[in-house]
Every structure is written in structure tokens, then in C-alpha cells.
Amino acid sequence: MSGKIILCCDRCGSRNYVTPVGGKQATVRFTVKKFCSQCNAHTEHKQSI
């Protein structure tokens, strides 16, 4: 396990962000609203599998 989470845009699917894992792995996928450079808008980014 590398200790990183890859976030991908919910709208276009591009993988834009990498964040470190904080604590134990959760059973629910991590979701956050961030800026996507491909969509040029703030969109939901979900944890990539």
C-alpha cells in the first residue's frame, strides 16, 4: 500500500489529484469538491479504484 488516494473527476473521469491516506482505510469512497482543469469548473471528485 502506497498510502495515497487518487481522485478522479465525476464529470469527465480525468485523474487530477493525489492525496495522502489519513488513518485507516474507510469502507466508503472518499468524495470532495475540487477544481477540474479539463472541465474548467468545480466538480465532485471521487476516490479512484
N, CA, C and O atoms as a CHARMM CRD file, in Angstrom:
* protein
*
  196
    1    1 MET  N      0.84200  -1.18600   0.00000 PROA 1      0.00000
    2    1 MET  CA     0.00000   0.00000   0.00000 PROA 1      0.00000
    3    1 MET  C      0.87700   1.23700   0.00000 PROA 1      0.00000
    4    1 MET  O      1.76000   1.37600   0.84700 PROA 1      0.00000
    5    2 SER  N      0.64300   2.12500  -0.93400 PROA 2      0.00000
    6    2 SER  CA     1.48400   3.30200  -1.07500 PROA 2      0.00000
    7    2 SER  C      1.07200   4.43900  -0.15100 PROA 2      0.00000
    8    2 SER  O      1.86300   5.35400   0.07900 PROA 2      0.00000
    9    3 GLY  N     -0.14400   4.40500   0.38500 PROA 3      0.00000
   10    3 GLY  CA    -0.59400   5.46000   1.28000 PROA 3      0.00000
   11    3 GLY  C     -1.13600   6.67400   0.56400 PROA 3      0.00000
   12    3 GLY  O     -1.15000   7.77000   1.12400 PROA 3      0.00000
   13    4 LYS  N     -1.58600   6.49600  -0.67600 PROA 4      0.00000
   14    4 LYS  CA    -2.11700   7.61200  -1.45000 PROA 4      0.00000
   15    4 LYS  C     -3.48600   7.25900  -2.01500 PROA 4      0.00000
   16    4 LYS  O     -3.77900   6.09600  -2.29100 PROA 4      0.00000
   17    5 ILE  N     -4.32500   8.29100  -2.18200 PROA 5      0.00000
   18    5 ILE  CA    -5.63300   8.15400  -2.80100 PROA 5      0.00000
   19    5 ILE  C     -5.61700   8.97900  -4.07500 PROA 5      0.00000
   20    5 ILE  O     -5.23600  10.15000  -4.04400 PROA 5      0.00000
   21    6 ILE  N     -6.02200   8.39500  -5.19500 PROA 6      0.00000
   22    6 ILE  CA    -6.12200   9.11600  -6.45500 PROA 6      0.00000
   23    6 ILE  C     -7.56900   9.56500  -6.62300 PROA 6      0.00000
   24    6 ILE  O     -8.49300   8.75700  -6.52100 PROA 6      0.00000
   25    7 LEU  N     -7.76300  10.86600  -6.88300 PROA 7      0.00000
   26    7 LEU  CA    -9.10700  11.41600  -7.06900 PROA 7      0.00000
   27    7 LEU  C     -9.35900  11.64700  -8.55100 PROA 7      0.00000
   28    7 LEU  O     -8.52500  12.22100  -9.25200 PROA 7      0.00000
   29    8 CYS  N    -10.52200  11.19300  -9.02300 PROA 8      0.00000
   30    8 CYS  CA   -10.87700  11.41100 -10.42100 PROA 8      0.00000
   31    8 CYS  C    -12.18900  12.19600 -10.49300 PROA 8      0.00000
   32    8 CYS  O    -13.06900  12.06000  -9.64200 PROA 8      0.00000
   33    9 CYS  N    -12.28800  13.01400 -11.52900 PROA 9      0.00000
   34    9 CYS  CA   -13.45000  13.87100 -11.73900 PROA 9      0.00000
   35    9 CYS  C    -14.67900  13.02800 -12.03800 PROA 9      0.00000
   36    9 CYS  O    -14.61200  12.07000 -12.80700 PROA 9      0.00000
   37   10 ASP  N    -15.79400  13.38700 -11.43200 PROA 10     0.00000
   38   10 ASP  CA   -17.03500  12.65600 -11.62700 PROA 10     0.00000
   39   10 ASP  C    -17.63900  12.93800 -13.00300 PROA 10     0.00000
   40   10 ASP  O    -18.33600  12.09100 -13.56200 PROA 10     0.00000
   41   11 ARG  N    -17.37400  14.12100 -13.54400 PROA 11     0.00000
   42   11 ARG  CA   -17.96200  14.51800 -14.81900 PROA 11     0.00000
   43   11 ARG  C    -17.18400  13.96800 -16.02100 PROA 11     0.00000
   44   11 ARG  O    -17.77300  13.34000 -16.90100 PROA 11     0.00000
   45   12 CYS  N    -15.86100  14.20200 -16.06400 PROA 12     0.00000
   46   12 CYS  CA   -15.08700  13.79300 -17.24700 PROA 12     0.00000
   47   12 CYS  C    -14.20900  12.56200 -17.01000 PROA 12     0.00000
   48   12 CYS  O    -13.75900  11.94000 -17.97200 PROA 12     0.00000
   49   13 GLY  N    -13.95500  12.19800 -15.74400 PROA 13     0.00000
   50   13 GLY  CA   -13.19800  10.99000 -15.44700 PROA 13     0.00000
   51   13 GLY  C    -11.69200  11.16500 -15.40200 PROA 13     0.00000
   52   13 GLY  O    -10.97400  10.18400 -15.20600 PROA 13     0.00000
   53   14 SER  N    -11.18300  12.39200 -15.57800 PROA 14     0.00000
   54   14 SER  CA    -9.73600  12.59000 -15.54000 PROA 14     0.00000
   55   14 SER  C     -9.22900  12.51200 -14.10000 PROA 14     0.00000
   56   14 SER  O     -9.90900  12.93100 -13.16400 PROA 14     0.00000
   57   15 ARG  N     -8.03500  11.97500 -13.94400 PROA 15     0.00000
   58   15 ARG  CA    -7.42500  11.81600 -12.61800 PROA 15     0.00000
   59   15 ARG  C     -6.53200  13.02000 -12.36400 PROA 15     0.00000
   60   15 ARG  O     -5.44000  13.12700 -12.92100 PROA 15     0.00000
   61   16 ASN  N     -7.01400  13.93700 -11.50500 PROA 16     0.00000
   62   16 ASN  CA    -6.35600  15.22000 -11.31000 PROA 16     0.00000
   63   16 ASN  C     -5.55500  15.34200 -10.02500 PROA 16     0.00000
   64   16 ASN  O     -4.54000  16.03800 -10.00500 PROA 16     0.00000
   65   17 TYR  N     -5.97200  14.69300  -8.96200 PROA 17     0.00000
   66   17 TYR  CA    -5.39000  14.93000  -7.64800 PROA 17     0.00000
   67   17 TYR  C     -4.93600  13.64200  -6.98700 PROA 17     0.00000
   68   17 TYR  O     -5.49400  12.57100  -7.22600 PROA 17     0.00000
   69   18 VAL  N     -3.90300  13.76600  -6.14200 PROA 18     0.00000
   70   18 VAL  CA    -3.41500  12.67400  -5.31100 PROA 18     0.00000
   71   18 VAL  C     -3.33900  13.21800  -3.88700 PROA 18     0.00000
   72   18 VAL  O     -2.72000  14.25600  -3.65200 PROA 18     0.00000
   73   19 THR  N     -3.96700  12.51900  -2.93100 PROA 19     0.00000
   74   19 THR  CA    -3.94300  12.92800  -1.54100 PROA 19     0.00000
   75   19 THR  C     -3.43900  11.77700  -0.68000 PROA 19     0.00000
   76   19 THR  O     -3.63800  10.61400  -1.03100 PROA 19     0.00000
   77   20 PRO  N     -2.78300  12.08400   0.45000 PROA 20     0.00000
   78   20 PRO  CA    -2.32700  11.00900   1.33000 PROA 20     0.00000
   79   20 PRO  C     -3.49000  10.39800   2.10000 PROA 20     0.00000
   80   20 PRO  O     -4.50600  11.05100   2.33500 PROA 20     0.00000
   81   21 VAL  N     -3.32800   9.14600   2.48600 PROA 21     0.00000
   82   21 VAL  CA    -4.34400   8.45100   3.27600 PROA 21     0.00000
   83   21 VAL  C     -4.20200   8.91000   4.72400 PROA 21     0.00000
   84   21 VAL  O     -3.10300   8.90300   5.27900 PROA 21     0.00000
   85   22 GLY  N     -5.30600   9.30400   5.32700 PROA 22     0.00000
   86   22 GLY  CA    -5.28700   9.73700   6.71700 PROA 22     0.00000
   87   22 GLY  C     -5.89300   8.67100   7.61100 PROA 22     0.00000
   88   22 GLY  O     -7.11200   8.50100   7.61600 PROA 22     0.00000
   89   23 GLY  N     -5.07700   7.95100   8.36600 PROA 23     0.00000
   90   23 GLY  CA    -5.58800   6.92600   9.27100 PROA 23     0.00000
   91   23 GLY  C     -5.92900   5.64700   8.55300 PROA 23     0.00000
   92   23 GLY  O     -5.29400   5.28800   7.56100 PROA 23     0.00000
   93   24 LYS  N     -6.93600   4.95800   9.05800 PROA 24     0.00000
   94   24 LYS  CA    -7.34200   3.67100   8.49200 PROA 24     0.00000
   95   24 LYS  C     -8.13800   3.86300   7.20900 PROA 24     0.00000
   96   24 LYS  O     -8.75300   4.90900   7.00000 PROA 24     0.00000
   97   25 GLN  N     -8.12300   2.86000   6.36300 PROA 25     0.00000
   98   25 GLN  CA    -8.90300   2.88300   5.13200 PROA 25     0.00000
   99   25 GLN  C    -10.39000   2.80200   5.48000 PROA 25     0.00000
  100   25 GLN  O    -10.79900   1.96000   6.27900 PROA 25     0.00000
  101   26 ALA  N    -11.17600   3.66000   4.89300 PROA 26     0.00000
  102   26 ALA  CA   -12.61900   3.64100   5.10200 PROA 26     0.00000
  103   26 ALA  C    -13.27400   2.70900   4.09200 PROA 26     0.00000
  104   26 ALA  O    -12.71200   2.43300   3.03300 PROA 26     0.00000
  105   27 THR  N    -14.44900   2.23400   4.42200 PROA 27     0.00000
  106   27 THR  CA   -15.18100   1.35700   3.51000 PROA 27     0.00000
  107   27 THR  C    -15.95500   2.16100   2.46300 PROA 27     0.00000
  108   27 THR  O    -16.36900   1.60700   1.44500 PROA 27     0.00000
  109   28 VAL  N    -16.15400   3.45900   2.70200 PROA 28     0.00000
  110   28 VAL  CA   -16.87600   4.33000   1.78600 PROA 28     0.00000
  111   28 VAL  C    -15.85000   5.10200   0.94900 PROA 28     0.00000
  112   28 VAL  O    -14.81900   5.53200   1.46500 PROA 28     0.00000
  113   29 ARG  N    -16.13900   5.27400  -0.33900 PROA 29     0.00000
  114   29 ARG  CA   -15.22900   6.01200  -1.21000 PROA 29     0.00000
  115   29 ARG  C    -15.18000   7.48500  -0.81700 PROA 29     0.00000
  116   29 ARG  O    -16.21200   8.09200  -0.53300 PROA 29     0.00000
  117   30 PHE  N    -13.98200   8.05300  -0.80200 PROA 30     0.00000
  118   30 PHE  CA   -13.74400   9.44400  -0.44300 PROA 30     0.00000
  119   30 PHE  C    -14.26000  10.34900  -1.55200 PROA 30     0.00000
  120   30 PHE  O    -13.98600  10.10200  -2.72700 PROA 30     0.00000
  121   31 THR  N    -15.01400  11.41100  -1.19200 PROA 31     0.00000
  122   31 THR  CA   -15.57700  12.34800  -2.16000 PROA 31     0.00000
  123   31 THR  C    -15.31800  13.76600  -1.69300 PROA 31     0.00000
  124   31 THR  O    -15.51100  14.08500  -0.52000 PROA 31     0.00000
  125   32 VAL  N    -14.87900  14.62200  -2.61400 PROA 32     0.00000
  126   32 VAL  CA   -14.61600  16.02100  -2.29600 PROA 32     0.00000
  127   32 VAL  C    -14.86400  16.86400  -3.55400 PROA 32     0.00000
  128   32 VAL  O    -14.72400  16.37400  -4.67500 PROA 32     0.00000
  129   33 LYS  N    -15.23000  18.12800  -3.35600 PROA 33     0.00000
  130   33 LYS  CA   -15.46900  19.02000  -4.48500 PROA 33     0.00000
  131   33 LYS  C    -14.18400  19.81300  -4.75100 PROA 33     0.00000
  132   33 LYS  O    -13.70900  20.54700  -3.88500 PROA 33     0.00000
  133   34 LYS  N    -13.62700  19.65500  -5.96000 PROA 34     0.00000
  134   34 LYS  CA   -12.37900  20.31100  -6.33900 PROA 34     0.00000
  135   34 LYS  C    -12.48600  20.85500  -7.75800 PROA 34     0.00000
  136   34 LYS  O    -13.42400  20.54400  -8.49100 PROA 34     0.00000
  137   35 PHE  N    -11.49300  21.68200  -8.13300 PROA 35     0.00000
  138   35 PHE  CA   -11.45500  22.25600  -9.47300 PROA 35     0.00000
  139   35 PHE  C    -10.86800  21.25600 -10.45200 PROA 35     0.00000
  140   35 PHE  O     -9.81400  20.67500 -10.19400 PROA 35     0.00000
  141   36 CYS  N    -11.54200  21.05400 -11.57000 PROA 36     0.00000
  142   36 CYS  CA   -11.06600  20.17700 -12.64000 PROA 36     0.00000
  143   36 CYS  C    -10.58200  21.05200 -13.78900 PROA 36     0.00000
  144   36 CYS  O    -11.33900  21.86400 -14.32100 PROA 36     0.00000
  145   37 SER  N     -9.31700  20.88300 -14.17100 PROA 37     0.00000
  146   37 SER  CA    -8.75800  21.69200 -15.25600 PROA 37     0.00000
  147   37 SER  C     -9.30500  21.27900 -16.62100 PROA 37     0.00000
  148   37 SER  O     -9.32000  22.09100 -17.54600 PROA 37     0.00000
  149   38 GLN  N     -9.75500  20.03200 -16.76300 PROA 38     0.00000
  150   38 GLN  CA   -10.32300  19.57000 -18.03300 PROA 38     0.00000
  151   38 GLN  C    -11.72700  20.14400 -18.25600 PROA 38     0.00000
  152   38 GLN  O    -12.05700  20.57900 -19.35900 PROA 38     0.00000
  153   39 CYS  N    -12.55200  20.14100 -17.19700 PROA 39     0.00000
  154   39 CYS  CA   -13.91900  20.67200 -17.27800 PROA 39     0.00000
  155   39 CYS  C    -13.95100  22.19100 -17.08800 PROA 39     0.00000
  156   39 CYS  O    -14.91700  22.85200 -17.47000 PROA 39     0.00000
  157   40 ASN  N    -12.88800  22.73400 -16.49600 PROA 40     0.00000
  158   40 ASN  CA   -12.77700  24.15700 -16.17300 PROA 40     0.00000
  159   40 ASN  C    -13.90100  24.60200 -15.23700 PROA 40     0.00000
  160   40 ASN  O    -14.49000  25.66800 -15.41700 PROA 40     0.00000
  161   41 ALA  N    -14.18900  23.75900 -14.22300 PROA 41     0.00000
  162   41 ALA  CA   -15.24500  24.03800 -13.25400 PROA 41     0.00000
  163   41 ALA  C    -14.98400  23.24400 -11.97900 PROA 41     0.00000
  164   41 ALA  O    -14.18900  22.30400 -11.98000 PROA 41     0.00000
  165   42 HSD  N    -15.65400  23.62400 -10.89300 PROA 42     0.00000
  166   42 HSD  CA   -15.58800  22.86800  -9.65700 PROA 42     0.00000
  167   42 HSD  C    -16.57600  21.70500  -9.74600 PROA 42     0.00000
  168   42 HSD  O    -17.77600  21.91000  -9.93200 PROA 42     0.00000
  169   43 THR  N    -16.05500  20.48100  -9.60900 PROA 43     0.00000
  170   43 THR  CA   -16.87600  19.28800  -9.72800 PROA 43     0.00000
  171   43 THR  C    -16.56200  18.32800  -8.59100 PROA 43     0.00000
  172   43 THR  O    -15.56600  18.49100  -7.88600 PROA 43     0.00000
  173   44 GLU  N    -17.40600  17.33900  -8.42000 PROA 44     0.00000
  174   44 GLU  CA   -17.17100  16.28500  -7.44500 PROA 44     0.00000
  175   44 GLU  C    -16.02300  15.40700  -7.91600 PROA 44     0.00000
  176   44 GLU  O    -15.98500  15.00400  -9.07900 PROA 44     0.00000
  177   45 HSD  N    -15.09000  15.10700  -7.02400 PROA 45     0.00000
  178   45 HSD  CA   -14.00100  14.19300  -7.31100 PROA 45     0.00000
  179   45 HSD  C    -14.13200  13.02000  -6.35200 PROA 45     0.00000
  180   45 HSD  O    -14.24600  13.21000  -5.14100 PROA 45     0.00000
  181   46 LYS  N    -14.11400  11.79800  -6.89900 PROA 46     0.00000
  182   46 LYS  CA   -14.25900  10.60600  -6.09500 PROA 46     0.00000
  183   46 LYS  C    -12.96400   9.80700  -6.10400 PROA 46     0.00000
  184   46 LYS  O    -12.13400   9.93200  -7.00400 PROA 46     0.00000
  185   47 GLN  N    -12.82100   8.99200  -5.08200 PROA 47     0.00000
  186   47 GLN  CA   -11.64800   8.14100  -4.97100 PROA 47     0.00000
  187   47 GLN  C    -11.64500   7.12200  -6.09500 PROA 47     0.00000
  188   47 GLN  O    -12.64100   6.43600  -6.32500 PROA 47     0.00000
  189   48 SER  N    -10.52800   7.02500  -6.78900 PROA 48     0.00000
  190   48 SER  CA   -10.37900   6.06700  -7.87100 PROA 48     0.00000
  191   48 SER  C    -10.13700   4.67900  -7.29100 PROA 48     0.00000
  192   48 SER  O     -9.55200   4.54300  -6.21700 PROA 48     0.00000
  193   49 ILE  N    -10.58500   3.65700  -7.99700 PROA 49     0.00000
  194   49 ILE  CA   -10.41000   2.29300  -7.51400 PROA 49     0.00000
  195   49 ILE  C     -9.05800   1.77400  -7.94600 PROA 49     0.00000
  196   49 ILE  O     -8.70800   0.63400  -7.64000 PROA 49     0.00000
